[in-house]
């Protein structure tokens, strides 16, 4: 048996823009992705702290400070709103005893605190 457990979290990042006419994804500052262990193309859950929207998409490497909703996800958040970005991993029950998620907290400019 495997259990889905929190792997990575970017806490309260600020949406820097939206781009509706795109295939769909979330662009995330490459340094933030590296700091929390996210990979390009990885499935993530995005929780909009301002309006309660919650959706899944995949990651792409963004520019410094960038958190941009693209494609249909662009309709689920606005520039300046706060989001929590989560990814999960499958682990065995035994691994849950020692597994530690990578949690990154950022300031209003999406810089690591």
Secondary structure, DSSP 4 states (H G I P E B T S, - for coil): --EEEEEEEEEEEEP-EEESSSSSEEEEEHHHHHHHT--TT-EEEEEETTT--EEEEEEEEE-TT-EEEEGGGGGG--TT-EEEEEEEEEE-TTGGGT---EEEEB-TTS-B-
